[in-house]
């Protein structure tokens, strides 16, 4: 894990992948879809469209096999608790589809209580199977996983043969290594613009050049870039595009763009470039203020509000930027060259406001995040006071996000992070030292023995302990002491549908169910 500055930040991005990248299937989809993506090169592709009125989603899955194919919504990334639709096309050309549920890593069982996945069309051709199917976004079924706004974890698998229908529920043979997963936002608050909208505009980009990704499971690479000097007058960037190398979409986990402190000085002929931890002394002034970011599942193109733009050139104080790349390489693949980066499109006229980014949440350090191991769910609340947003008239996205665009830009506020004070931890550790040793805190936390009861007590500690809120920018933070995180109001209950989608021929059945979801759960394997 990269120890960048005193903190790193958890960023939640709620955009969708609108354009397809390298679709492999030789088969034409049954209809036109809004979104598509390649799940696995030359193996599996997925298309989908969300009907907000009917609150249903239509998928089309293409996999290179003449056996069964399956797509699942997973609550945590594995099979356990996954809601799975499994289908095949028989020798007569008839499509079959089953609603299944995975209690663990064994064969998922058929959900005989309700059927919430419905096949629409299917065919086999040229060694590929294509099946179109539907389900409601929220079925109110305890054996289904709701499809919510934001990122969803999809799993997929396939077999080489059709299920054995002579056995109960149609026995499916083990998929072996014919499986995969993707993190995708199936529905979103955003509505990204096509890149053609920005054709003809001035642009600049910060991009790696044939960087050789190490054959390690995790790599953080940092590179300093000089701000463009060709703009003598201040300009406004009105959009940016994240440039993920199409050959490395399986490796790039996230990209963050940082503003260097205006006082930072570098040799323009030898700008820092290397593993972040190894060059930390050189990049310390560029490791705090986030200017933009992208993570797996995020949309490539982000357009700013029409009355605001990100300032560039002229008298704008930021003269250097840093791109931090995080590569996730669990297969330890060697010799992969990466050319990822970010491109900004400049408007022809200055807009009314300069925009800025405010990052908030929990400081990602021992002093803020200590989650018991093997815990299914652990809640860490954070808080940002009103004074941290007093400069902005409105936000581009909802305040429940961890990073949002605001305007007018405030020069002195970039972050708003929450953590426990030294006194809280010293009391918890029964320490008599005058100041907290954070290395000792980390060692103490790792040596704790956990039981179901102690996990409950730890959650109560997190719910009730005093907090410190750090507001400002690097070198100029204000600290606010809170005896307890303030209460917040839950979202209004929402309706969900249960039954058969309209286009699946059956009669609709509607059932009201409610769910409350506003707390932010932060996982220990953060960015």
C-alpha positions in Angstrom: 0.0 0.0 0.0 1.4 3.4 -1.0 2.1 5.8 1.9 1.6 9.0 0.0 1.8 12.2 2.0 0.1 11.7 5.4 -3.1 10.5 3.9 -4.5 8.9 0.8 -8.1 9.2 -0.1 -11.0 6.8 -0.9 -12.8 8.1 -4.0 -16.1 7.0 -5.1 -16.9 7.6 -8.8 -20.4 7.0 -10.1 -20.2 7.1 -13.9 -20.7 4.5 -16.5 -18.7 3.0 -19.4 -20.7 4.3 -22.4 -18.5 3.1 -25.3 -17.4 -0.4 -26.0 -13.7 -1.3 -26.0 -12.6 -4.1 -28.3 -15.8 -6.1 -28.5 -14.7 -9.6 -29.5 -18.0 -11.3 -30.4 -18.6 -11.9 -34.2 -22.4 -11.9 -33.5 -24.5 -8.7 -33.9 -26.5 -7.9 -30.7 -30.3 -8.5 -30.9 -30.9 -4.8 -30.4 -29.2 -1.5 -29.8 -27.9 -0.9 -26.2 -26.7 2.1 -24.4 -23.7 0.5 -22.8 -21.3 -2.3 -23.7 -18.0 -3.7 -22.5 -15.6 -6.5 -23.2 -15.6 -8.8 -20.1 -12.7 -11.0 -21.4 -10.7 -10.6 -24.5 -11.9 -12.9 -27.3 -14.1 -14.7 -24.8 -17.0 -12.7 -23.3 -18.8 -9.4 -24.1 -21.7 -7.7 -22.4 -24.3 -5.2 -23.5 -27.0 -3.6 -21.3 -29.6 -0.8 -21.1 -31.5 0.4 -18.0 -35.2 1.4 -18.2 -35.6 3.9 -15.4 -39.4 4.1 -15.8 -39.9 0.3 -15.5 -37.0 0.0 -13.1 -35.6 -2.9 -15.1 -32.4 -3.8 -16.9 -31.9 -5.7 -20.2 -28.6 -7.6 -20.7 -27.1 -9.4 -23.6 -24.3 -11.8 -22.9 -22.1 -13.2 -25.7 -19.6 -16.0 -24.7 -17.3 -18.1 -26.9 -18.9 -21.5 -26.1 -21.7 -23.7 -27.2 -22.4 -24.7 -23.6 -24.1 -22.8 -20.8 -23.3 -19.2 -19.9 -23.9 -17.3 -16.7 -23.8 -13.7 -15.4 -24.1 -12.9 -11.7 -24.4 -9.9 -9.4 -22.1 -10.4 -6.5 -22.3 -8.6 -3.1 -18.6 -8.8 -2.5 -16.8 -10.1 -5.5 -17.0 -13.8 -5.1 -19.6 -16.5 -5.5 -20.9 -16.4 -2.0 -24.3 -14.6 -1.9 -24.3 -14.0 -5.7 -27.5 -13.7 -7.7 -26.9 -15.6 -11.0 -28.7 -15.9 -14.3 -27.7 -19.0 -16.2 -28.8 -19.9 -19.7 -28.1 -22.0 -22.8 -29.5 -22.7 -26.3 -30.4 -26.3 -26.9 -29.9 -28.2 -30.2 -33.4 -27.2 -31.4 -32.5 -23.5 -31.0 -34.6 -22.9 -27.9 -33.3 -20.7 -25.2 -33.4 -21.8 -21.6 -32.7 -19.6 -18.6 -32.5 -20.2 -14.8 -32.5 -18.0 -11.7 -29.8 -19.3 -9.4 -28.2 -18.4 -6.1 -24.8 -19.2 -4.7 -24.6 -20.1 -1.0 -20.9 -20.6 -1.3 -18.3 -21.7 -3.8 -20.2 -24.9 -4.7 -22.7 -25.2 -7.5 -25.3 -22.4 -7.3 -28.8 -23.7 -6.7 -32.0 -22.9 -8.6 -34.1 -20.3 -6.9 -37.5 -22.1 -6.7 -39.1 -19.5 -4.6 -39.3 -16.8 -7.3 -38.0 -16.4 -10.8 -36.5 -13.0 -11.4 -34.3 -13.5 -14.5 -36.1 -13.9 -17.8 -34.8 -14.9 -21.2 -35.9 -12.9 -24.2 -33.9 -14.2 -27.1 -30.9 -16.5 -27.7 -28.9 -18.2 -30.5 -25.7 -20.1 -31.2 -23.5 -19.2 -34.1 -19.8 -19.5 -35.1 -18.9 -21.1 -31.8 -20.5 -18.3 -29.7 -23.7 -18.3 -27.6 -25.7 -15.0 -27.3 -28.6 -14.7 -24.8 -30.7 -11.6 -24.1 -32.4 -11.4 -20.7 -34.0 -9.1 -18.2 -34.6 -8.6 -14.5 -35.8 -5.8 -12.2 -33.2 -3.6 -10.6 -34.5 -4.5 -7.2 -36.7 -7.6 -7.0 -37.4 -7.6 -3.3 -36.2 -11.2 -3.2 -33.7 -12.2 -0.5 -32.0 -14.5 -2.9 -31.4 -11.7 -5.4 -28.8 -8.8 -5.2 -30.2 -5.3 -6.0 -28.6 -3.4 -8.8 -28.0 0.0 -7.4 -26.6 3.3 -8.7 -22.9 3.3 -8.7 -20.5 0.4 -9.0 -21.7 -3.2 -9.1 -19.6 -6.4 -9.0 -20.3 -8.7 -11.9 -19.2 -12.3 -12.1 -19.4 -14.5 -15.2 -18.7 -18.1 -16.1 -19.4 -20.6 -18.8 -19.3 -24.4 -19.5 -18.4 -26.3 -22.6 -21.7 -28.3 -22.6 -25.3 -27.7 -22.0 -26.7 -28.7 -18.6 -27.7 -32.3 -18.1 -31.5 -32.0 -18.0 -32.0 -35.6 -17.1 -30.9 -34.7 -13.6 -32.8 -32.5 -11.1 -32.8 -28.8 -12.1 -30.4 -29.6 -14.9 -26.9 -30.4 -13.6 -24.2 -28.0 -14.7 -20.6 -29.1 -14.9 -17.8 -27.2 -13.1 -16.5 -24.2 -15.0 -13.0 -24.8 -13.9 -11.0 -21.6 -14.8 -13.6 -20.4 -17.3 -14.8 -17.5 -15.1 -14.1 -13.9 -14.4 -15.3 -10.7 -12.7 -15.7 -7.0 -13.4 -16.6 -4.0 -11.4 -19.0 -1.9 -13.5 -21.6 0.8 -12.8 -24.6 -0.7 -14.4 -26.7 2.4 -13.8 -25.5 5.9 -12.9 -26.3 9.4 -11.9 -24.2 10.7 -14.7 -24.9 11.0 -18.4 -21.5 11.3 -20.1 -21.1 13.3 -23.3 -19.6 11.7 -26.5 -16.0 12.7 -27.2 -17.1 14.1 -30.6 -18.6 17.0 -28.7 -15.1 18.3 -28.0 -13.6 17.8 -31.4 -11.7 20.9 -32.6 -11.0 22.2 -29.1 -7.5 22.8 -27.8 -6.3 20.1 -25.5 -3.3 18.9 -23.5 -2.6 15.6 -21.8 -0.3 14.0 -19.2 0.5 10.5 -20.4 3.0 7.7 -19.7 5.2 6.5 -22.6 5.8 2.8 -22.8 6.1 2.4 -19.0 7.0 -1.2 -18.2 4.6 -2.3 -15.5 6.4 -4.4 -12.9 5.4 -8.1 -12.5 4.2 -7.4 -8.9 0.7 -7.8 -7.7 0.4 -4.1 -6.8 2.3 -1.1 -8.1 2.0 2.6 -7.5 3.8 4.7 -10.1 4.2 8.5 -9.8 5.3 10.9 -12.5 5.6 14.7 -12.3 4.4 16.8 -15.3 4.9 20.5 -16.0 1.7 22.4 -16.6 1.2 23.5 -20.2 3.1 26.8 -20.8 1.6 27.6 -24.2 -1.4 29.5 -22.7 -0.4 33.0 -21.8 -3.9 33.8 -20.7 -5.9 31.7 -18.2 -8.1 29.1 -20.0 -10.8 26.8 -18.7 -10.8 23.1 -19.2 -14.4 22.1 -19.7 -14.0 18.3 -19.8 -11.4 15.6 -19.4 -10.9 12.1 -20.8 -9.1 9.4 -18.9 -6.8 7.6 -21.4 -6.6 4.0 -20.2 -4.4 2.0 -22.5 -6.8 -0.5 -24.2 -4.1 -3.3 -23.8 -4.0 -2.8 -20.0 -7.6 -2.4 -18.9 -7.1 -5.5 -16.8 -4.1 -4.0 -15.0 -5.1 -0.3 -14.3 -6.9 0.0 -11.1 -7.0 3.8 -10.7 -5.4 7.0 -11.8 -5.2 10.1 -9.7 -4.1 13.6 -10.8 -2.6 15.8 -8.1 -1.8 19.5 -8.1 1.7 20.2 -6.8 2.0 23.0 -4.2 2.6 26.3 -6.0 5.9 26.6 -4.2 7.2 23.3 -5.6 10.4 23.7 -7.7 11.7 21.0 -10.1 14.3 20.5 -12.8 12.2 20.6 -15.9 14.8 18.4 -17.7 14.7 15.7 -15.0 11.2 15.6 -13.5 10.6 12.8 -10.8 9.3 9.6 -12.3 9.3 6.2 -10.6 7.7 4.0 -7.9 5.9 6.4 -5.6 7.4 5.2 -2.3 10.9 5.3 -3.7 10.7 8.9 -4.9 8.5 10.2 -2.0 11.0 12.8 -0.8 11.0 14.3 -4.3 7.2 14.3 -4.7 6.0 15.2 -1.2 4.7 18.6 -2.4 2.6 16.9 -5.0 0.9 14.3 -2.9 -2.0 16.0 -1.2 -4.3 18.1 -3.4 -6.3 16.0 -5.9 -7.3 17.6 -9.1 -9.1 14.7 -10.7 -9.3 10.9 -10.7 -10.6 7.7 -12.3 -11.1 4.2 -11.0 -12.3 0.9 -12.4 -15.9 1.3 -13.4 -15.5 5.0 -13.9 -16.5 6.8 -17.1 -13.7 7.9 -19.4 -15.2 11.3 -20.2 -16.2 13.8 -17.5 -17.7 17.1 -18.5 -17.9 20.1 -16.1 -21.0 22.2 -15.4 -21.6 24.8 -18.1 -20.8 27.8 -15.8 -17.6 26.4 -14.4 -14.2 25.2 -15.8 -10.9 24.0 -14.4 -8.3 26.8 -14.6 -5.2 26.3 -16.7 -2.3 28.6 -17.8 -1.9 32.3 -17.4 -1.9 33.4 -13.8 -3.2 30.1 -12.4 -0.9 29.2 -9.5 -0.4 25.5 -10.2 2.7 24.9 -12.3 3.2 21.2 -11.9 1.0 18.1 -11.6 1.5 14.5 -10.6 -0.1 11.5 -12.1 -0.3 8.5 -9.7 -1.1 5.1 -11.4 -2.2 2.1 -9.5 -1.7 -1.2 -11.3 -3.3 -4.4 -10.0 -1.5 -7.4 -11.5 -2.5 -10.5 -9.6 -1.3 -12.8 -12.4 2.2 -11.2 -12.2 2.2 -10.6 -15.9 5.7 -9.3 -17.0 6.8 -6.8 -19.7 3.4 -5.0 -20.2 4.0 -1.5 -21.5 1.5 1.1 -20.5 0.6 4.5 -22.1 -2.3 5.5 -19.9 -2.9 9.1 -18.8 -5.5 12.0 -18.9 -6.4 14.6 -21.5 -8.1 18.0 -20.9 -10.3 19.8 -23.4 -10.2 23.6 -23.2 -13.2 25.8 -23.9 -13.0 28.8 -26.3 -14.1 31.2 -23.6 -13.6 31.6 -19.9 -16.6 30.5 -17.8 -18.1 32.3 -14.8 -16.4 30.2 -12.2 -13.2 28.3 -11.5 -14.0 24.8 -10.3 -12.2 22.8 -7.6 -12.3 19.4 -6.1 -13.0 18.7 -2.4 -12.1 15.2 -1.1 -13.6 14.0 2.1 -14.1 10.9 4.1 -11.9 9.0 6.5 -8.1 9.5 6.6 -6.7 6.2 5.3 -4.3 5.6 8.2 -4.2 3.5 11.4 -5.7 6.5 13.2 -8.9 6.4 11.2 -9.4 2.9 9.6 -8.8 -0.3 11.5 -11.3 -3.0 10.3 -11.4 -6.4 12.0 -10.3 -9.2 9.7 -12.9 -11.5 8.1 -15.7 -9.1 8.9 -18.6 -9.1 6.5 -19.6 -5.5 7.2 -18.1 -2.7 9.2 -19.3 0.9 9.2 -16.9 3.9 9.4 -18.7 7.2 9.4 -17.0 10.5 8.5 -18.1 14.1 8.7 -17.5 17.3 6.9 -18.7 20.6 8.5 -20.5 23.3 6.5 -17.6 25.7 6.5 -15.7 23.3 4.3 -18.2 23.9 1.5 -19.0 27.6 2.1 -17.2 28.7 -1.1 -19.3 26.5 -3.5 -22.7 27.4 -4.7 -23.6 23.9 -5.8 -22.0 20.5 -6.5 -21.8 18.5 -9.7 -22.7 15.3 -7.9 -24.5 14.4 -4.6 -22.8 15.2 -1.3 -22.7 11.5 -0.4 -19.8 11.1 -2.8 -16.2 11.1 -1.5 -15.0 13.5 -4.2 -17.1 16.2 -5.9 -16.6 19.2 -8.1 -17.6 22.6 -6.6 -17.4 26.2 -7.5 -16.3 28.9 -7.0 -13.0 27.3 -6.3 -11.5 27.9 -2.8 -7.8 28.3 -2.7 -7.4 27.0 0.9 -9.7 24.0 1.0 -8.9 20.7 -0.8 -9.7 18.1 1.8 -11.9 17.3 4.8 -10.8 14.1 6.5 -11.9 12.5 9.8 -9.8 10.4 12.2 -9.5 9.6 15.9 -7.3 11.8 18.1 -4.1 10.7 19.9 -5.9 10.8 23.2 -8.6 8.3 22.0 -6.0 5.8 20.8 -3.8 6.2 23.9 -6.7 5.5 26.1 -7.7 2.5 24.0 -4.1 1.2 24.1 -3.7 2.0 27.9 -0.6 4.0 26.9 1.1 6.4 29.3 3.3 7.9 26.6 3.1 11.7 26.1 2.4 11.4 22.4 1.1 8.6 20.2 3.6 6.4 18.3 1.8 5.5 15.1 4.1 2.6 14.4 3.3 1.3 17.8 -0.4 1.8 17.1 -0.2 -0.3 13.9 1.7 -3.0 15.7 -0.9 -3.1 18.5 -3.8 -3.3 16.1 -2.3 -6.2 14.2 -1.7 -8.1 17.4 -5.3 -7.9 18.6 -7.3 -11.2 18.9 -10.7 -11.0 17.4 -13.9 -12.8 18.4 -17.5 -12.1 17.3 -18.1 -10.2 20.6 -14.9 -8.1 20.3 -15.9 -7.2 16.7 -19.3 -5.9 18.0 -17.5 -3.9 20.7 -15.1 -2.5 18.1 -18.1 -1.3 16.0 -19.5 0.3 19.1 -16.2 2.1 19.7 -16.3 3.4 16.1 -19.9 4.6 16.5 -19.3 6.5 19.8 -15.7 7.7 20.0 -14.8 11.4 19.6 -13.3 12.4 16.2 -11.0 15.0 14.8 -11.9 16.6 11.4 -9.0 18.0 9.4 -10.1 20.7 6.9 -8.0 22.7 4.5 -4.9 21.9 2.3 -1.4 20.6 2.9 0.5 22.8 5.3 -2.7 24.8 6.2 -5.1 22.4 7.9 -7.6 23.4 10.6 -8.6 20.8 13.2 -12.1 20.5 14.6 -12.8 18.3 17.6 -16.1 16.5 17.7 -17.4 14.5 20.8 -19.3 12.4 18.4 -20.2 12.2 14.7 -23.4 14.2 14.2 -26.6 12.4 13.4 -27.9 12.4 9.8 -31.2 11.7 8.2 -31.8 8.6 6.2 -32.9 8.7 2.6 -36.6 8.4 1.9 -37.8 4.8 1.4 -38.0 3.9 -2.3 -40.2 1.5 -4.2 -39.0 -1.6 -5.9 -40.8 -3.9 -8.3 -41.1 -7.6 -8.2 -42.5 -9.8 -10.9 -42.0 -10.3 -14.5 -40.7 -7.5 -16.8 -43.3 -6.2 -19.2 -41.5 -7.5 -22.3 -41.3 -11.0 -20.9 -45.0 -11.6 -21.7 -46.1 -12.4 -18.1 -48.3 -10.2 -15.9 -46.6 -7.7 -13.7 -46.8 -8.0 -10.0 -45.8 -5.1 -7.9 -44.7 -5.3 -4.2 -43.5 -2.4 -2.1 -40.3 -2.8 -0.2 -38.2 -0.3 1.5 -34.5 0.1 2.0 -32.4 2.7 3.7 -28.9 3.3 2.4 -26.9 6.4 3.3 -24.0 5.1 5.4 -20.6 4.9 3.7 -18.8 1.6 4.2 -15.1 1.8 3.8 -13.2 -1.4 3.1 -9.7 -2.0 4.2 -8.4 -2.7 0.7 -8.7 0.9 -0.2 -7.0 2.7 -3.1 
